[in-house]
Amino acid sequence: MTDQLRLMAVHAHPDDESSKGAATMAKYVSDGVDVLVATCTGGERGSVLNPKLQGDPYIEEHIHEVRAKEMDEARQILGVKQAWLGFVDSGLPEGDPLPPLPEGCFALQDVEEAAGALVKLIREFRPHVITTYDENGGYPHPDHIMTHKISMVAFDAAGDPERYPGTGEPWTPLKLYYNQGFNRARTVALHEGLLARGLESPYGEWLERWEKMDRPDREITTFVPCADFFEIRDKALLAHATQIDPDGFWFHVPMDVQKEIWPTEDYELAKSRVDTTLPESDLFAGVREAG
Protein backbone atom coordinates (compact mmCIF):
# COMPACT_ATOMS: atom_id res chain seq x y z
CA MET A 1 0.00 0.00 0.00
CA THR A 2 1.78 3.15 -1.24
CA ASP A 3 -1.25 5.41 -0.71
CA GLN A 4 -1.59 7.22 2.60
CA LEU A 5 -3.59 5.06 4.98
CA ARG A 6 -6.97 6.43 6.02
CA LEU A 7 -9.16 5.53 8.99
CA MET A 8 -12.78 6.59 9.53
CA ALA A 9 -14.42 6.26 12.96
CA VAL A 10 -18.23 6.46 12.85
CA HIS A 11 -19.83 7.64 16.11
CA ALA A 12 -23.29 8.56 17.29
CA HIS A 13 -22.63 11.70 19.34
CA PRO A 14 -19.87 14.18 20.10
CA ASP A 15 -17.85 12.66 23.00
CA ASP A 16 -18.26 9.06 21.76
CA GLU A 17 -15.07 9.40 19.72
CA SER A 18 -13.14 10.30 22.87
CA SER A 19 -14.44 7.41 24.99
CA LYS A 20 -14.16 4.73 22.30
CA GLY A 21 -10.94 4.32 20.36
CA ALA A 22 -9.45 7.76 20.99
CA ALA A 23 -5.98 6.51 21.91
CA THR A 24 -6.01 4.33 18.80
CA MET A 25 -6.82 7.33 16.61
CA ALA A 26 -4.13 9.47 18.25
CA LYS A 27 -1.60 6.67 17.73
CA TYR A 28 -2.41 6.37 14.05
CA VAL A 29 -2.30 10.14 13.57
CA SER A 30 1.22 10.07 15.03
CA ASP A 31 2.08 7.35 12.50
CA GLY A 32 0.96 9.56 9.61
CA VAL A 33 -2.47 8.00 9.08
CA ASP A 34 -5.26 10.33 7.96
CA VAL A 35 -8.09 9.94 10.48
CA LEU A 36 -11.66 11.23 10.16
CA VAL A 37 -14.41 11.07 12.79
CA ALA A 38 -17.92 10.93 11.35
CA THR A 39 -20.37 12.17 14.00
CA CYS A 40 -23.95 11.18 13.20
CA THR A 41 -25.80 13.62 15.48
CA GLY A 42 -25.16 16.87 17.30
CA GLY A 43 -25.93 15.47 20.74
CA GLU A 44 -28.78 17.96 21.07
CA ARG A 45 -30.80 15.80 23.47
CA GLY A 46 -27.89 14.66 25.60
CA SER A 47 -28.05 15.40 29.31
CA VAL A 48 -25.45 17.55 31.06
CA LEU A 49 -23.63 14.83 32.98
CA ASN A 50 -21.00 16.99 34.67
CA PRO A 51 -22.57 18.01 38.01
CA LYS A 52 -20.46 21.17 38.06
CA LEU A 53 -22.22 22.41 34.91
CA GLN A 54 -25.76 21.22 35.58
CA GLY A 55 -28.29 24.01 35.81
CA ASP A 56 -26.22 26.45 33.76
CA PRO A 57 -28.89 28.35 31.78
CA TYR A 58 -26.57 29.21 28.86
CA ILE A 59 -25.55 25.57 28.41
CA GLU A 60 -29.13 24.36 28.65
CA GLU A 61 -30.31 26.87 26.06
CA HIS A 62 -27.37 26.42 23.67
CA ILE A 63 -26.47 22.76 24.20
CA HIS A 64 -26.08 22.10 20.45
CA GLU A 65 -23.54 24.92 20.02
CA VAL A 66 -21.76 24.02 23.26
CA ARG A 67 -21.31 20.41 22.24
CA ALA A 68 -20.10 21.41 18.78
CA LYS A 69 -17.44 23.60 20.40
CA GLU A 70 -16.44 20.74 22.70
CA MET A 71 -16.15 18.45 19.68
CA ASP A 72 -13.88 20.91 17.92
CA GLU A 73 -11.58 21.07 20.94
CA ALA A 74 -11.44 17.29 21.23
CA ARG A 75 -10.76 17.00 17.51
CA GLN A 76 -7.76 19.29 17.81
CA ILE A 77 -6.41 17.37 20.81
CA LEU A 78 -6.62 14.07 18.95
CA GLY A 79 -5.27 15.54 15.73
CA VAL A 80 -8.12 14.13 13.66
CA LYS A 81 -10.50 15.53 11.09
CA GLN A 82 -14.22 15.53 11.85
CA ALA A 83 -17.48 15.74 9.89
CA TRP A 84 -21.11 15.98 10.97
CA LEU A 85 -23.64 13.77 9.22
CA GLY A 86 -26.36 16.19 10.31
CA PHE A 87 -28.89 13.94 12.04
CA VAL A 88 -30.79 14.95 15.19
CA ASP A 89 -30.06 13.22 18.49
CA SER A 90 -32.80 10.78 19.51
CA GLY A 91 -32.21 11.07 23.25
CA LEU A 92 -32.14 8.07 25.58
CA PRO A 93 -35.73 7.07 26.38
CA GLU A 94 -36.36 6.17 30.01
CA GLY A 95 -39.35 4.75 31.85
CA ASP A 96 -41.64 1.72 31.74
CA PRO A 97 -43.10 1.65 29.23
CA LEU A 98 -40.54 3.59 27.25
CA PRO A 99 -41.83 6.80 25.68
CA PRO A 100 -41.87 7.11 21.88
CA LEU A 101 -38.81 8.56 20.22
CA PRO A 102 -39.03 12.21 19.09
CA GLU A 103 -40.34 12.79 15.60
CA GLY A 104 -37.58 13.35 13.05
CA CYS A 105 -34.78 11.98 15.20
CA PHE A 106 -31.88 9.90 13.89
CA ALA A 107 -33.14 6.55 15.15
CA LEU A 108 -36.44 6.94 13.27
CA GLN A 109 -34.87 7.61 9.88
CA ASP A 110 -35.13 5.08 7.08
CA VAL A 111 -31.86 3.13 7.29
CA GLU A 112 -31.22 2.93 3.56
CA GLU A 113 -31.89 6.62 3.11
CA ALA A 114 -29.85 7.70 6.14
CA ALA A 115 -26.90 5.59 5.02
CA GLY A 116 -26.59 7.82 1.96
CA ALA A 117 -24.97 10.59 4.02
CA LEU A 118 -22.31 8.15 5.24
CA VAL A 119 -21.80 6.69 1.76
CA LYS A 120 -21.15 10.20 0.47
CA LEU A 121 -18.58 10.82 3.20
CA ILE A 122 -16.88 7.48 2.58
CA ARG A 123 -16.61 8.27 -1.12
CA GLU A 124 -15.12 11.69 -0.34
CA PHE A 125 -12.63 10.55 2.32
CA ARG A 126 -11.89 7.09 0.86
CA PRO A 127 -11.02 5.24 4.11
CA HIS A 128 -9.29 1.89 4.04
CA VAL A 129 -10.63 0.99 7.49
CA ILE A 130 -13.86 1.94 9.27
CA THR A 131 -14.70 1.52 12.96
CA THR A 132 -18.24 1.60 14.36
CA TYR A 133 -20.48 -0.15 16.92
CA ASP A 134 -21.83 -3.69 17.00
CA GLU A 135 -25.51 -4.53 16.60
CA ASN A 136 -26.10 -3.77 20.29
CA GLY A 137 -24.65 -0.30 19.83
CA GLY A 138 -22.03 -0.98 22.50
CA TYR A 139 -24.93 -0.17 24.79
CA PRO A 140 -28.56 0.01 23.66
CA HIS A 141 -28.89 3.72 22.92
CA PRO A 142 -31.13 4.08 19.85
CA ASP A 143 -28.58 6.35 18.14
CA HIS A 144 -25.77 3.84 18.68
CA ILE A 145 -27.87 1.05 17.20
CA MET A 146 -28.78 3.26 14.24
CA THR A 147 -25.10 4.13 13.79
CA HIS A 148 -24.37 0.42 13.48
CA LYS A 149 -27.15 -0.02 10.92
CA ILE A 150 -26.10 2.77 8.58
CA SER A 151 -22.42 1.79 8.91
CA MET A 152 -23.14 -1.73 7.73
CA VAL A 153 -25.17 -0.50 4.76
CA ALA A 154 -22.59 2.12 3.82
CA PHE A 155 -19.63 -0.28 4.07
CA ASP A 156 -21.29 -2.59 1.55
CA ALA A 157 -22.72 0.13 -0.69
CA ALA A 158 -19.93 2.69 -1.00
CA GLY A 159 -18.04 0.69 -3.63
CA ASP A 160 -21.09 -0.19 -5.70
CA PRO A 161 -21.58 2.28 -8.61
CA GLU A 162 -25.24 1.25 -8.87
CA ARG A 163 -26.07 2.42 -5.37
CA TYR A 164 -26.46 6.00 -4.16
CA PRO A 165 -25.87 7.71 -7.51
CA GLY A 166 -24.81 11.33 -7.24
CA THR A 167 -22.83 10.85 -4.02
CA GLY A 168 -19.37 10.64 -5.58
CA GLU A 169 -17.07 8.11 -7.17
CA PRO A 170 -17.40 4.62 -5.66
CA TRP A 171 -14.87 3.64 -3.01
CA THR A 172 -14.53 0.21 -1.41
CA PRO A 173 -13.27 0.24 2.20
CA LEU A 174 -11.32 -2.88 3.07
CA LYS A 175 -12.03 -3.58 6.74
CA LEU A 176 -14.77 -2.80 9.25
CA TYR A 177 -14.39 -3.11 13.01
CA TYR A 178 -16.63 -2.87 16.04
CA ASN A 179 -15.32 -0.94 19.03
CA GLN A 180 -15.08 -3.39 21.94
CA GLY A 181 -13.05 -1.40 24.45
CA PHE A 182 -15.41 -2.15 27.32
CA ASN A 183 -15.02 -5.91 27.13
CA ARG A 184 -15.26 -8.28 30.07
CA ALA A 185 -11.64 -9.49 29.97
CA ARG A 186 -10.29 -5.94 30.23
CA THR A 187 -12.74 -5.03 32.98
CA VAL A 188 -11.90 -8.12 35.03
CA ALA A 189 -8.17 -7.53 34.61
CA LEU A 190 -8.40 -3.92 35.76
CA HIS A 191 -10.74 -4.81 38.63
CA GLU A 192 -8.49 -7.58 39.94
CA GLY A 193 -5.35 -5.53 39.36
CA LEU A 194 -6.70 -2.65 41.42
CA LEU A 195 -7.77 -4.91 44.27
CA ALA A 196 -4.39 -6.68 44.26
CA ARG A 197 -2.72 -3.29 44.72
CA GLY A 198 -5.00 -2.45 47.63
CA LEU A 199 -6.88 0.12 45.56
CA GLU A 200 -10.62 0.63 45.18
CA SER A 201 -12.14 -0.65 41.95
CA PRO A 202 -14.96 1.18 40.17
CA TYR A 203 -15.85 -1.96 38.21
CA GLY A 204 -17.56 -4.12 40.83
CA GLU A 205 -21.10 -3.12 39.88
CA TRP A 206 -20.29 -3.45 36.17
CA LEU A 207 -19.20 -7.04 36.66
CA GLU A 208 -22.29 -7.82 38.74
CA ARG A 209 -24.54 -6.46 35.99
CA TRP A 210 -22.68 -8.51 33.39
CA GLU A 211 -23.24 -11.67 35.40
CA LYS A 212 -26.98 -10.96 35.63
CA MET A 213 -27.23 -10.23 31.90
CA ASP A 214 -25.69 -13.59 31.03
CA ARG A 215 -24.72 -12.22 27.61
CA PRO A 216 -21.98 -14.16 25.77
CA ASP A 217 -18.68 -12.34 25.42
CA ARG A 218 -17.85 -10.84 22.04
CA GLU A 219 -14.87 -12.18 20.11
CA ILE A 220 -12.08 -9.64 20.46
CA THR A 221 -9.86 -10.02 17.42
CA THR A 222 -7.66 -6.95 17.47
CA PHE A 223 -5.60 -5.40 20.27
CA VAL A 224 -4.01 -2.10 19.29
CA PRO A 225 -1.09 -1.07 21.57
CA CYS A 226 -1.67 2.60 22.35
CA ALA A 227 -0.84 3.16 26.04
CA ASP A 228 1.46 6.07 25.12
CA PHE A 229 -1.68 7.92 24.00
CA PHE A 230 -3.93 7.31 27.02
CA GLU A 231 -3.21 10.81 28.34
CA ILE A 232 -4.28 12.33 25.01
CA ARG A 233 -7.43 10.19 25.12
CA ASP A 234 -8.30 11.52 28.58
CA LYS A 235 -7.56 15.11 27.60
CA ALA A 236 -9.90 14.78 24.60
CA LEU A 237 -12.58 13.26 26.82
CA LEU A 238 -12.30 16.13 29.29
CA ALA A 239 -12.80 18.57 26.41
CA HIS A 240 -16.41 17.34 26.39
CA ALA A 241 -16.93 19.20 29.65
CA THR A 242 -20.73 18.91 29.69
CA GLN A 243 -20.52 15.13 29.39
CA ILE A 244 -17.67 14.20 31.74
CA ASP A 245 -17.18 14.75 35.46
CA PRO A 246 -13.41 15.24 35.89
CA ASP A 247 -13.73 13.68 39.35
CA GLY A 248 -15.90 10.83 38.13
CA PHE A 249 -15.76 7.18 37.21
CA TRP A 250 -13.69 7.52 34.05
CA PHE A 251 -10.60 8.70 35.90
CA HIS A 252 -10.59 6.42 38.97
CA VAL A 253 -7.94 4.01 37.66
CA PRO A 254 -4.40 5.41 38.01
CA MET A 255 -2.76 5.93 34.63
CA ASP A 256 0.26 3.76 35.43
CA VAL A 257 -2.06 0.90 36.40
CA GLN A 258 -4.02 1.22 33.15
CA LYS A 259 -0.85 1.15 31.08
CA GLU A 260 0.58 -1.84 32.91
CA ILE A 261 -2.52 -4.02 33.06
CA TRP A 262 -4.22 -3.31 29.72
CA PRO A 263 -2.13 -1.20 27.31
CA THR A 264 -4.39 -1.72 24.29
CA GLU A 265 -7.70 -0.64 22.82
CA ASP A 266 -9.68 -3.54 21.50
CA TYR A 267 -11.81 -4.31 18.47
CA GLU A 268 -13.84 -7.01 16.79
CA LEU A 269 -13.16 -7.51 13.10
CA ALA A 270 -16.62 -7.63 11.53
CA LYS A 271 -15.83 -7.53 7.80
CA SER A 272 -12.63 -7.79 5.80
CA ARG A 273 -11.84 -7.75 2.10
CA VAL A 274 -8.16 -8.50 2.71
CA ASP A 275 -6.37 -11.49 4.20
CA THR A 276 -5.34 -11.16 7.82
CA THR A 277 -4.31 -13.43 10.66
CA LEU A 278 -6.11 -13.23 13.99
CA PRO A 279 -5.50 -12.00 16.57
CA GLU A 280 -4.18 -8.70 15.20
CA SER A 281 -2.36 -5.74 16.71
CA ASP A 282 -3.02 -3.35 13.81
CA LEU A 283 -6.29 -2.20 12.24
CA PHE A 284 -4.44 -2.02 8.93
CA ALA A 285 -3.15 -5.61 9.06
CA GLY A 286 -3.55 -6.96 5.53
CA VAL A 287 -4.28 -3.46 4.19
CA ARG A 288 -0.64 -2.42 4.27
CA GLU A 289 0.22 -5.44 2.13
CA ALA A 290 -2.66 -4.94 -0.31
CA GLY A 291 -2.08 -3.68 -3.88
N, C-alpha and C positions, 0 to 999 in steps of 0.2 A: 504494500500500500504506500504509494508515493504521495498521494493527496493528503492534505492536513486532515487529521482525524476530527470527527465532530460528534458530540454527544448532546442529545436532547432529553431533558427531564420534564415529564408532564405531571403537573400538580394541580390540585383542586383550588387551593386558596393561597394568598400570600402568607407566608410563614411555614407552609408545608415543605418548601424547598430547603429550609434551614433546619428542620427537624428530621428530615429523611434524605440521607445521601449527600449532605452538604460537604462533609470532609472529603468524600469521593470526588465531588465536583472541583473543590479547591485543589486537590492533588492533581487532577487531570489538567486543570488550567496551568498549574506550575510546570507540567510536562509539555505544554504547548498545544494542548487539545482545545478546540473551539467548543465552548459549552453554552447552550441556550436553555433557559427555563421557560417552559410554556405554562402560564398560569390561567386556569380555565375561568375563574370568577374573581371578582374584586373583594370578596370577603365582606360584602356589605351587611350581611346579617349575622356576622360573627359577634359573640359576646366580648366585652372587655374583661379579660381574664387576669390582668394584673391588678391586684387590690389597691395598689397605690394610685391607679388612674381611674378607678371606677367612680362614677358620679361626676366626672368632668363634663360640663355641658358642651364645651367646644368639641371634644372627642365624640360625644354621643350624637351631635348634630352633623358632624363632618367625618363620620367613620370611614367612608369610602376614600376620601382624600387622604386621611391620616394613614390608612393602611397602604395606600399607593406610595406614599412617601417612605414608609417603613420598608416596603419592598425595594425601593430604589436604593436605600442605604444598605440593605442586606446584599443586594446584587453587587454593589461596589466592593463590599467586604470580600465576597466570594470570588470576585473577578469574572463573573459570568455575564452573558447577555440575558435579556428577559423580554418576553412578549406576552401581552394579554390576549386571550381568546375572546373576551368580551361578554361572557355569560354572567348571569346574575345569581349570586349566592342563594342556595335553597334554605339555609338555616338548618339547625339540627332539631327535628321535631321531638318533643318530650311530652309524656303523659300516657295515660291508658284509658281509652284508646288514643293512639297517636293522632294529632290534628292533621288535616290535609296540608300538603305542601303549597307554598304561595304560587299563585298563578304567574306564569312566565319565567319561573326559576329554571336553573340549569338542569336539575334532575327531571323535570317534566318535558324537556325538549325531545323531539324525535331523534333517536340515536344516529340514524343514517344521515339526517340533515345536519345535526350538530357536529358530526365527525368531519364535515367539509371544511370547517375552520382550521382543524388540526391538519388535515390533508394539505391545505394550502400552505401552512407554516412548514410542514415537512418538505414540501416541494421547493420552498424558498431557501430553507436552511440546509437541506440535504444531509441529515444526520446518518452516520453509520450505525449508531446504537441509540436506542430509546429506553428510558426507564419510566415506569408508571406503577400503579397499584394492582394487586390481584383482585379476583372477583368479589372478595369481601371488602374491598376498599382499604385494606389495612385495618380499619375499623369501620363499622357500618354507617358511616355518614352518607347520606344520599348523593352528595357531590363527589365523594371519593369513588363510590360505586359507578357513577356516571362517567367519571374520568377514566376508569378502567374500560368501560364499554366503548367510548369513542376512541380510546387508544388502540384497542384491538381492531376496530374497523379501519382506522387510519393506517395502521401498520400494514394491513393487507391491501388496502386500496391505493396507497400513494404511488405505487409503481405501475399501476394499471392505467394505461392511456384511455381506456373506455369509461373509467369512473371519474366523477367529479370534473367534467370538462370545464375549462375556463379558470382553473385554479393553479395553473403553472405546468411546467414540464414534469413528467412523471419522475419519481425518484424512489428507489427501492431500499429502505433501511435493511440492515443485515441481521441485527439482533434486537430482541426486546426482553427486558428484565422487569421483574416485580421487586420493588423495595421490600426487604424483609429484615430491616434493622432491629425490630422489636421481637426477635424470635426467642423461643423458650430457652434454647441452649445458652445464648448470651445472657439472658436474664438470670438463669440459675447460676452461671459462673460468677457474675457480678455479685449476686446475693450472697453466695457462699464465700466468695473472696472477702467481702466486707465483714461478714461475721467472723471469719478466721482471723482478721486483723483487729478484732475487738471494736469494730465500727458499726454504727446503725445502718441497716439496709432499708431503702425505700421500696423494695420490691416484694415484700412479704405478701401484701394484699393482692398484687398482680398475680403472683403464683397461685394463691388460693382461688382466685377467679378462674384462672386457666384450668385448674383441677376440676372445678365445678362445670365448666363448659364442656370438658371432655372432647375437645376438638383435636383432630390429628395434627401433628406438627407438619409444617410445610417443608418441602425439600429445599434446603439451602445449597445452592450449587456454586456460589461465587463469593469469595471472601477478599475484599479489596483492602490491602494494607494502607492505612491512611492516618495513623495515630499522630503523625507530625502536624496534621491539619485539624485536630480536635479543637484547639483554641480558636482557630478561625471559624469553625462550625459554631461554637458557642457565642462568639462575638456577633455572627450573623443572626443567630437566634435572638439574642438580646436586642438587636436592632428592631425587632417586631415588639416594641415595648408594650403595646396594648394587649398582646397575646401571652406574654411571658412574665412571670414573677421572678425577678432576679434572685430572690431568696427561696424559690420554690423547688419542687421535686426534681426538675431537670438538672440541677447543679449540686445535688447532694453527694454524688460520688466523686471523691478527690480525683483530679486529673491524672496523677501518677498511677493510681489504682486502675482507672479506665485503660490507660495505655498498656499497662502490664498484663491485665487479665484478658482484655478483648480489643486488640489493636486494629480491628478491621470494621468495615461496614459491609453488610451482607445482602445478597440478592438471590433471586430464583430465576434462572434462565427459562423463559416461557416459550420463546420462538427463536430459531436461529436458521439462517440461510448459509452459514459457513460451518466448516468442521471445527470442532473444539473438543477438548478432553476435560471431563469433569473429575474433581472439582477444579475451579479456576481461581486465579488471583487477579484477573484483569478483565474488565468489561469488553476490551477489544481483542481478547484471545480469539484467534482465527481470522479476525478482520485485518490485523496487521499483515498477515501472510497472504491475504486475498489479493487477486489481480493488480 
